[in-house]
Structures are given as C-alpha cells and as structure tokens.
Amino acid sequence: MDNINREYIDSYINGLIKEDDEKLNKFREYCEERNLPIIHKEVGQFIKLVIKLLNAKNIIEIGTNVGYSAIFMSKAMNDEGRVVTFERSEKFYREALKNIMDFGLEDKIRVCFGDAVDKLDEIEGCFDLAFIDAAKSYYRVFFDKCLKMMKPGGIILSDNVLYQGMIATDDLVVRRKKTLVRNLRDYLKYISHDERFVTSVLPLGDGLAVTLIK
Ligand SMILES: C[S@@+](CC[C@H](N)C(=O)[O-])C[C@H]1O[C@@H](n2cnc3c(N)ncnc32)[C@H](O)[C@@H]1O
C-alpha cells in the first residue's frame, strides 16, 4: 500500500499491461522477490510510451540499482538507442554490469559508478529523456544538471515524487522524513512553476512527474 492509489485500481491497470518478454519478466520477479526498489510496472509502461513518442535515442538515468529500468528502457528503444546510468553503490553497480551483460546490452547501456551529484559534471551528451530515480533530497541538483544536457522538447521524468502520499498531506508525514518531504515539495513547486518547463504530476506508482523542456 503506497497511499497513492487504491490497490484494486493499481492491480487492474497492471493487469492490462502486456508482458511478452519472458526474460525481462523473470528479472522483474527476481528483483521483486529481493524487495529491490525497481520501477512500478505501470511506471515502466508509461516510460515505454514516452520513449516511443519521443523516438528517444539517448536516455540518461540517475539511479541504476541492479539495472532493471536501464535494461527495460534499452529494450523499449530501437537499435541505435543508448542509455547512460549512474549508481553510487558499488555492490549494485557490479550487479547491474553483470545483469546488463546477461541481457547482451553492454554496448547500449553505460553504467557510471559514483555519486551522480559529482559524476553528472563529467558527462557530455544531448538527451531526449532523463529518468531521475535516486536520492530524493537531490532531485533539484539532478534535474538542473540533466537540464543542461537536454534537447529542446525533451522530457525529464522524476519518480517517487508523491512519496507514499507524504508530499500531499502532513497527516502522513513521519518525523524522520520531514527534510525529504520539504525538499520534494520545493522540487515539485520548482518544476511546476518555472516558465522553461511544462510539468504534470501523475499519481502513477509512487508519483511520477513528467516535465517537458520547452
Ligand atoms: C530506486 S533505486 C533505482 C531503481 C532503478 N531505477 C530501477 O527501477 O531498476 C535508486 C538507486 O539510486 C542509487 N542512488 C541514490 N542516490 C544516488 C546518487 N546520488 N548517485 C548515484 N546513485 C544514487 C541507490 O544506490 C539505488 O540503487
């Protein structure tokens, strides 16, 4: 229960998603059994839609974990598609490399080891899509660093922005999450009010912000 949607709505929507890639399904199951924080199914489906709409060729991701979303996005792109993704945990970084090799995607996905707050400055590129899915208190930093590398008309997706409902109501906020909640609320105001962007916040998964760069 993530306090965003009713469970029956989530399961109904998820039941509509066609999953014909057996290997990817098995990988998702494996990640879920280990309680790894991978993208919700319905968020994945939305990302796939955005990839197709943009005909995305270059994606930047903050927060690789074991590589599920990077692999998922890579498979949703056409053959020229490339993903650059950042992971600061050495354990997850190594696991992601192994999983990406296992899917034969090592030429399409580049995993950068280290804190994206610093590592993003070392990247050059021009991206159609950015997917931010890492330390919530740094979303503004990640966003601004990605922004410099986005194509006009590109999209930045920020995951978990409603954070178990806590962002929308103080009634759900737990004391140790107060700073995170404040940071995410400020972040959502920034991406929603700045004239350079058009943002829509969707109650999908744990909350997904979709920002078009004008
Ligand atoms: C929610 S998980 C990412 C899940 C992944 N996107 C997926 O759906 O398969 C967040 C990951 O971001 C990493 N992370 C958090 N803050 C980071 C940072 N500042 N730089 C790089 N990685 C970070 C964490 O170690 C964690 O593995």
The ligand as a Gaussian input file, in Angstrom:
#p B3LYP/6-31G(d) Opt

LIG

0 1
 C       15.096000       3.411000      -6.610000
 S       16.658000       2.749000      -6.950000
 C       16.755000       2.789000      -8.699000
 C       15.922000       1.732000      -9.344000
 C       16.119000       1.613000     -10.839000
 N       15.921000       2.884000     -11.488000
 C       15.125000       0.617000     -11.392000
 O       13.927000       0.968000     -11.496000
 O       15.536000      -0.510000     -11.713000
 C       17.722000       4.070000      -6.511000
 C       19.190000       3.754000      -6.721000
 O       19.865000       5.008000      -6.784000
 C       21.111000       4.901000      -6.151000
 N       21.471000       6.272000      -5.749000
 C       20.918000       7.028000      -4.783000
 N       21.481000       8.236000      -4.751000
 C       22.421000       8.258000      -5.731000
 C       23.352000       9.228000      -6.183000
 N       23.435000      10.422000      -5.584000
 N       24.172000       8.917000      -7.212000
 C       24.087000       7.689000      -7.809000
 N       23.237000       6.724000      -7.401000
 C       22.400000       7.004000      -6.385000
 C       20.845000       3.951000      -4.971000
 O       22.036000       3.331000      -4.547000
 C       19.832000       2.993000      -5.561000
 O       20.444000       1.813000      -6.046000

